[in-house]
Amino acid sequence: MTPATDSSLFPQVPDSPDAVLDGLDPEQREVATALHGPVCVLAGAGTGKTRAITHRIAYGVRAGILQPASVLAVTFTARAAGEMRGRLRQLGAGGVQARTFHSAALRQLQFFWPKAVGGEVPRLLERKVQLVAEAAARCRIRLDRNELRDVTGEIEWSKVTQTVPADYPAAVAKAGRDAPRDPAEIGQIYGTYEQLKRDRGTIDFEDVLLLTVGVLQDRHDIAEQVRSQYQHFVVDEYQDVSPLQQRLLDLWLGERDNLCVVGDASQTIYSFTGATPDHLLNFRTRHQNATVVKLIRDYRSTPQVVHLANGLLSQAKGRAAEHRLELVSQREAGPEPGYVEYADEPAEAEGTARRIRDLIASGVPASEIAVLFRINAQSEVYEQALADVGVPYQLRGAERFFERPEVREAGIKLRGAARFGANDALLDDAVDLPSEVRAVLSDMGWTGEPPAGSGAVRDRWESLAALVRLAEDFAKTRPAATLADLVAELDERANAQHAPTVEGVTLASLHAAKGLEWDAVFLVGLTEGMMPITYAKTDEQVEEERRLLYVGVTRARLHLGLSWSLARSPGGRASRRPSRFLDGLRPGSGASAARRTPGAASGGVERGAGAAGASRRKNRGPARCRVCGKTLTAAGEMKLMRCEDCPSDLDEALYERLRDWRAGQAEQSRQPAYCVFTDKTLMAIAEAVPGTEPELAAISGVGRRKLDRYGTDVLALCAGEELAGASEEGSEDAAENSSEK
C-alpha cells in the first residue's frame, strides 16, 4: 500500500511513478503498466478494479506517458465518478476528467452546439414523466401513476437501444420484454412524447447521448476536435454499456485503439434498461491485438463467502457463464455462510432481526450490516422486525414502506372506511377484517392475483398485498379487532420507523446493493418465485436472476446469512421451496457437480494474438473440487480432483481391473506397485474413465513417460477390452527399467 499520513483520509501522494505501483498485485500491476493499445480488464467482485484503473491512469500521468487533459475516464454513476476523481487526486493525477457518459456528452454538446446547430442547447427535462403523461392524454390513453412510470421506462429503453417509435412493438417482441401496456399504445405515446419535445424545444437525458452522436457523425471537424482533446479512454462497468453508449464511445475513439475497459459479465443485472455484456464479451473479437488481464484475487470476502459465490456461478449457463471468473480469496478464513429455513415470513424476519442484534452486540457496527431482498415490497416485515428489537435501519434505493405513495393512499382509504364504513357499499359483503381491507384496496385496483410482468405495477401490487397480509396476521392475533384498530396499528408502525438512521442497518433491494459492501449481509426470501422472480420465464432471464443473487453474495466481507420461509404467514401451508440456485450448495440439498467453464479460475494476462512478437502467458488457478468447487490443498485430493468426503463416481469394477493389471506390471518390472501408478491415480482414472490420450494425460500422476509406457493398456481397460500378451509387455518394461538404471 502507498504510505499514509496520520489521517487515513489524507494519504500521502506517491513521490514517484514507481511508488504509484507499490502495493499492487501482479495482475493489477499489469493493468497499471499496460498503457498502449486496447486493454480489457475482466475484474471479479472485490478484486480491486477501481484501484487498478486509477493507478493505471496515475502511473501514466506521473511517468509523463499520458497528459492529464487527454484522458477521459467514464463510469455509470456520479458517485463512482466522484470517487475516481478523488483517488486520482490522492495519487497525484489531478486534472483527469472522470465523468458519467451523460455528463461527458452534455459538456461536449453545450460546447459545440452553437457551432454545429446555432443558438443555445435546448432546455433539458429534469423529469420526463409529466410530458409522458401529457403525451398519453393526447393519445386518449389513460395511465395510472405506476403505468406512467413503467411506460416512461420503456421509452428510455427504446432510446438507449436506438429504437424509434414506429419500431417499438417489433423491438419489444424481439427482446422478449413484458410491456406494461399494449406495445402499439406505448409506441403511439412514445411518438407523441417526441413530438411534444420538439414543439417545446426541450430534450431529455437520452437525447443528450443521441444528439452528441448525431453531431459527431455529421460534423467530422467537431469529431476531430474532440479526438484531439481526448486520446486515452477508460470505461468502468463496461458490462453495463448500452448500444447507444457504445456508439458514442466508438465516435470518441475514431480509428484509434487507446482504450481500456473494465467489467465482469457475471455482474450484468441491468439488461432491462438496455445494458448488455456483449460489448465486453466481444472485445477480443473487435480488438484482436488486445491485452486481456483477469483479476481474480478477491480482497473483499473470506474464502467461505468466495467459495459459495464460485459454486453459485459454477451452475450457470449461457454466454456470460462461459466467461465467468473463479475468484480466489486473499483473506483469512471466516465463518461459514449460514443457511436458515423458517416456518413463515414473520418468523424469518424476526429470526434475522435477532441475529443482527447479536452481531451488533458482538461489536459489528449497524452500518456494516445489510438485509438484501429481491423486491422493495419485502422490506416492511424487516422494518418492523428490526424496530421491534430496537435496531435502527435505513432504506436504500427505495422509500420507506409507509411513505410509498400507494401505501399512503391505502392508509387514507382505510382510515375513511373505518370512520364511515357503515355507509360504504364496498364493505357490504365483507365478513371480517381481512375481507374489509381487501374490499377497500380493490377500489385501488388490487386483485387477488398478481399482475403479469415486472416494474412499478408489480411493486404497487406487492405493497398492497403486504397490507392485506398484515391485516390477516393482525386478525389472527386479535380476532375481535376492527378496521379502526388496524388503522391505529398502522399508525403505530409508521411512527416506530422514525429512528435515527446514521448508524442503521441497511435495507435494500439486490439491484440497489450493486457496488456496495458490508461486513455482514443477510440475503432473505430466497424461495422459488422470488429468486428467481416468478416473471423470469426465459433462460436468459433466469440466468440474470442467478447473477443478481451472485451480486448479493459478493457484497459480504465476513458474515453471510441466507434464509427462506416455507409459508407466507403463521399457520399457512408450507408449500414453498428454497431457490433452485441453492441446490447443491446448501446443506442437505445434495451434491451438484461444479461445471467448469472456459475462463474459470484463469487469472493473469493474455497478450493479443495480432501483436507482432506478442507472447501469451496464463497463470494457472488453484485446483478445485470437481464436485463442490472447493479449493484443494491436499496432494491426494488434488490428484482425485475432489474432496475426500465428496461423493465419488468411481467405477469399482474398472478400479479392480486396474489394480490387477498394476500388480502384474509391478511384478514383471520388479518394482513396488505405486511406482507404476499410485492408488489415488488409479482411483482418478476409474472415476474419469478417459477415452482418449489427452483425457488420460489430464489426470494428475499420468506423465508423458507413463502415458507412452502404459497409456495403451489403461485406455483399453477403460474401454472394457481384454489385454493380450501382458507378460511380454511386462518383460519389455522390466528391460527398459533395467537399461535406465
Salt bridges, closest charged atoms under 4 A:
ASP25 OD2 - ARG297 NE 3.99
GLU27 OE1 - ARG297 NE 2.56
GLU30 OE1 - ARG607 NH2 3.12
GLU30 OE2 - ARG617 NH2 2.61
GLU83 OE2 - ARG87 NH2 2.90
GLU134 OE2 - ARG138 NH2 3.45
GLU134 OE2 - ARG200 NH2 2.32
GLU147 OE1 - ARG181 NH1 3.43
GLU154 OE2 - ARG177 NH2 2.71
GLU156 OE2 - LYS128 NZ 2.97
GLU185 OE1 - ARG181 NH2 3.14
GLU194 OE2 - LYS159 NZ 3.03
GLU194 OE1 - LYS197 NZ 3.11
ASP204 OD2 - LYS159 NZ 2.88
GLU206 OE1 - LYS128 NZ 2.98
ASP207 OD1 - LYS159 NZ 2.58
ASP207 OD2 - LYS197 NZ 2.61
ASP221 OD2 - LYS115 NZ 3.80
ASP221 OD2 - ARG219 NH2 2.88
GLU224 OE2 - ARG227 NH1 2.91
ASP236 OD1 - LYS49 NZ 2.90
GLU237 OE2 - LYS49 NZ 3.35
GLU237 OE1 - LYS514 NZ 3.33
ASP250 OD1 - ARG286 NH2 3.21
ASP278 OD1 - ARG319 NH1 3.79
GLU326 OE1 - ARG324 NH2 3.99
GLU326 OE1 - ARG596 NH1 3.76
GLU326 OE2 - ARG624 NE 3.05
GLU345 OE2 - ARG576 NH2 2.80
ASP358 OD1 - ARG357 NE 3.95
GLU368 OE1 - ARG557 NH1 2.65
GLU380 OE2 - ARG493 NH1 3.28
GLU409 OE1 - ARG145 NH2 3.64
ASP443 OD2 - LYS413 NZ 3.75
ASP459 OD2 - ARG149 NH2 3.77
GLU462 OE2 - ARG458 NE 3.04
GLU472 OE2 - ARG438 NH1 2.90
GLU472 OE1 - ARG568 NH2 2.87
ASP485 OD2 - ARG478 NH2 3.87
GLU489 OE2 - ARG493 NE 2.88
ASP491 OD1 - ARG415 NH2 2.70
GLU517 OE1 - ARG300 NE 3.12
GLU517 OE2 - ARG557 NE 2.86
ASP519 OD1 - ARG557 NH1 2.70
GLU528 OE1 - ARG577 NH2 3.90
GLU528 OE1 - ARG580 NH2 2.77
GLU543 OE1 - ARG546 NE 3.10
GLU544 OE1 - ARG547 NH2 3.39
GLU545 OE2 - ARG374 NH2 2.86
GLU606 OE1 - ARG284 NH1 3.29
GLU606 OE2 - LYS294 NZ 3.46
GLU606 OE2 - LYS618 NZ 3.81
GLU644 OE2 - LYS680 NZ 2.57
ASP649 OD1 - ARG626 NH1 3.65
ASP679 OD1 - ARG659 NH1 3.57
ASP679 OD1 - ARG662 NH2 2.81
GLU687 OE1 - ARG626 NH2 2.10
GLU687 OE2 - ARG642 NH2 2.73
GLU693 OE1 - ARG704 NH2 3.95
ASP708 OD1 - ARG704 NH2 2.75
GLU736 OE2 - ARG709 NH2 3.51
GLU740 OE1 - ARG705 NH2 2.99
GLU740 OE2 - ARG709 NH2 3.57
